[in-house]
Amino acid sequence: MKNNLLLIVLCLQAFLAFGQEKKEADLLISDASWGKEIIPMPIHFAPQIPYKGIEEIRFSPDWSKKESDGFWTYAFVWDIDLNKELSATDLENYLQYYFDGLMDGVNKDKGKILPKTIALFLKKETTNKAFEFVGKLQIYNSFHTKDVMMLNCTVKQYYCKEKKKSMVLFYFSQKELDHAIWDKLYSVKLKGKPCKD
């Protein structure tokens, strides 16, 4: 009887833990071959980004393959307590904090001073559904090349006024925006409507 009760308690805990993880990790839809990661916000490697929430990431299957079109092709979304419209300057600052913190955190050569991220964004025409941006970043790649690299980026902010929060969807690739890899990248989409439960 005691063993049965213990088994029931353990199963219930596992069910609750799985349910919580699934809820937190259910923001994006992608092909099953894409890698997935969840990071709570504020982000431990970029605490200067002041928002609470969650980041969900999807990595191209070829994300780490240097000679592939999918190298450094990935998307992530922030589901955060951002209660205003982002500016191009906000994005530049946040992504500088993000990539400088990330690359410093994975850098194995602790004596090396890494080049700082440079980000430039322009706001595109705003629709009633989202604020859109396009940009370029120069980052240091501590993961693979140990050198600077250029990334192209598009961003959509869905500002949910009633909920006083935002979903900010980022797409990144080394390839130019007219390359076919962006069709695959844009197949990673938000699950459901951004401002609905």
N, C-alpha and C positions, 0 to 999 in steps of 0.2 A: 504493500500500500504506500509506504514511504517513498519507494523507488518510483512508483507510478506518479505520485504527486510531484516529485522532483523533475521527472520527464515532462510533465505537463507545463510546469513553470518554465523550464528551459525552452520548450517549443514556443510558448507564448512570447518569451523575450526575443527569440530569434525572429518570430513573425513581426513583432513590433519594430525591431531594428531594421528588418528588410523593408517594411512599409515606409519608415522614415527615410531611409536611403533612397528608395525609389522615388518618393515625392520630391526630394531635393535634386535628384539627378534626372529629371524628366522634362527638361526645357527644350531640347533640340532633337530633331529627327535626322538620322543619317544612315547611309549604307552600313551594314553590319561590319564591314571590313575597316571602318574608320575607328581609330583609337578614341578613348573617352577618359576624361579626368574631371573631378569636381574639386573646387577650392573654395573654402569659406572666405567671406569678405567681412572686415578688412583683410587684405591679402598679407600673409606673414612677410613676404619679401618686398612688399611695396606698401608699407603702412601709411604713407603720405596720401594715398587715395582714400578719402575719408568715409566711404560708404559701407553700410552693412548689407549683407545679402549673400549671394552665391555666384560663383563663376562656373559655368559648365563649358568644357572644351571638347572639340572633335578634331582629331589629327588625321590627315590623309594617310592611307596605307604606306605611301612612299615618303612620309615626312622626313625621315632620317637618311634617305638615299640621295646622296649629293648629286649624282648624275641624272636623277629623275625629274620630270616636269613637276611632280608632286612634292619635291623637296621644300620644306618649310611652308607647305600649304596647309592651312588650318583655320578653324573658326572658333570663336567663343562668344558667349553671351553673359552679360552681367544682369542679374535680377536684383536690383538694389533700391535703397531708400533715397534715390535722387529725385528731388522735388522741384526741378527746374530744367529748362532747356540748356543743353550743353553748347558751348562755343567751340570754335576751332582751337582756340588757345587752351581750353580745358583739356581737350583730347591730346594735344601736343604734350602738355605737362604730365597728364596721367600716364600716357604711354612711355614717356621718358622715365618716369618713376618705375613703371612696370618692368621695362626691359633692362634698365640699369640694375634694379634689384634682383631680377631673375638671373641675369648673366653673372653678376657678382656672386650670387648664391651657389651656382654650379661650377664656377671657376676653380679649377684644381691648382693652378699656379697662384697661390695666395700672395706672393710678393709682387705680382704683376698689377699695374694700374691699368684698368680697362678703359678704352675710349668710351666716352659718353654717347648715349643715344641722341640722335638728331631727328626730330619729327616735324613735318609740315603738313597741315590739313587745310582744306578749303571746304566751305559749306556749299552744298548743292541746293537746288530749289527745294523748298520745304513743301511737303504735301500735308493733307489733313491727318494722315496716319503716322507719319514719321519725319524726323529731322535727319537729313542725309549728308554725309561727308565723304570726301575722297582724300587720300593722303599718301605720303611716302615716308619711310623711316630708314635711317641708317643705324643699324645696331651691330654690336659685337656678338659673334656667335660662339659662346663658350661651350656649346654642346658638341659641335662637329668640326668646323673649319678653323677655329681659333683665329678668326680674322673678321674684319667688318664686312657686312653684307647689306644689300638694299632690299626692302620689302615694300610692296604695294599694298594698300589697305583701303577698304571701304567700310563705312560705319553707318548703322541706322539706329537712332534713338527713338524708342516708342515711349512717350511720356504719358503715363496713366494719371491724369490730373485728380480723378476721384480717389484713387488709392494713394496718392502722394508718393509715387515710386516710378521707376523707369526700368525698361529692358533695353540694354544697349548691345547690339549685335555687331561683332567685328569679323571681317574676313581678311586673311593675309596670304600673300604668295610672292615669291620672287619674280614670277612671270608678270608681264605687262597685262593690263586689264582686258585686252582683246585676245589673249591666249585661250585656247580651248580648256585649259585646266580650271578656268574660272567657272565654266559651266558645271563641272563636277563640284567645285567649291560651293557654288550657289545652290546645289542640291541639298546642302545642309540647311535646314530651315527650322524656324521656331515651331514648336508643337502647339497648335491652337492659336487663338488670337491673343496678342500680347497683354491686353488690358482686361481680359475676362478670366474668371476663375476656372 
